[in-house]
């Protein structure tokens, strides 16, 4: 791992030593202290024994605390972030203590509680012993179920495989070796009162491998259909079971595996030559803790069990205008995967992979040369496990530079002289696995001021089994006896914007832009005219919007008090990529919990604790439209405030044979692009590549004059 030192020549000595920035993710020691504090506060030994720790995260401080930290306590020290006051600012000797927020599930009482713990003093040595933490608040949250945990999934698989009626049902299908059986515990969602959160429930999907001595065999290639099981996850017992229909196991597909060469029964191509990314002088980025500087960009990296990667305090250093904020916080806060087959069990497959499982908790340890190429800085991630210990995912977040083709180019056709610049981007990413699918989440920062959000989808299709001769209209036949149901993947990006707003300022608005064709008439005698029409989104209900690709619709977040050199308001625009809406009827059960999918864009004024579009606890949630769809009913003003964008983007997946046995990456995302934010292209000062300078030198005479151009056009001129 690398951690380039920041030059002491350009940074004053920090008189007030602080070990952790207010936005740094919790350390392993802090997680241990928080868990120990809550456990010690349990009223009885039974309560303490029943505690299971679903989530321990940083309780993010108010924005004024972050501004104070960035101004006076942490490099690069930016006092200009705080407004000047008469007599000068009063600088405290230390920052407020960091706090942890814990979601605790009590396995004995089936209660969920939320705790806030102040971490007054934490050192690495406290991980297993003495601690200093203080409970600030605790609250039991009624009528909810928190996300499931990997420990529960493993226990559920063991319980089902030991259940005698299940073993008998598998025996009917010719399977007696339970080591071949895979049990994926899926949350039940909410379809009726039977799914109410008074019980913690799962309805597993069953699969079966063919070879017990092959750990990398693709077990998802043999789904077991016709078996219905309901598991009480609190007490870990099967409470309902039925062998409804004997569907033969699909035959072993010879194309099912995806391991190298002979191990999958194939031959790998032999003409792939090495491709090496070399940066002999090291990377262009600088890292100090979780603070990143690169090509005039600066921001902080965070990580949570639910969202995974979080980008904080995004700003661009713009010459004499100094550090210009763009956003407070960027993250992916939810994803929903509804399936389009009305048959059992597929109609129940509508996973909330963030709210029911956790994107961060399911992240990978990344491999250099495979997941990321080049000169890489990795960040570890620390989480609590179900019993309160600390698990660490090493190399969880990858930071590296990528070449991205041409940044800009122009050749003067009269002289033949050309200028071209290579583009590079800074990429921050992590990858997670949720059951059969993999998702890579990327934030790309560009030299021309753009920010791109990208999701890469790969992994293994969730399949169904077919009766001999059967064909399903709601999917694609992948192999004999196997079909892949149609489905959709939806992602929600939450963007707490701050375009040209210093801390404490709330001067942003949102404008919708549509391109219109001018009506035929005296203003359009040639029938070629079109123009842009802007609509200010003044309230939450007005700001429930959808993409319209026929009008090139996009949205601009503008600062209402800052202008560029032409007098226009500065802004950043949200440019949609490919997108879709749910392909489901208005009464679809999954839309009770996912009402936020009904529109591509929602806009709210920043409000603390409005963090997740389906509410904090979507698992078995019986309340219709909780979260974003309910918050906007207040119809709060958006005319000049702290704007939060919620962008919902999705892909409709009609499976192909080429998606089997493992799906090549599908990409989806959107762009945040400067719109009048700069006075000209911010990429104009990117220097030529060394190879370009060498080429220019070789094309000039000793006296510095340009060599004659071979262009025939020049000769004619």
Order of alpha helices (4+ residues) and beta strands (2+ residues): alpha-alpha-beta-alpha-beta-beta-beta-alpha-alpha-beta-beta-beta-beta-beta-beta-beta-beta-beta-beta-beta-beta-beta-beta-beta-beta-beta-beta-beta-beta-beta-beta-beta-beta-alpha-beta-alpha-beta-beta-alpha-alpha
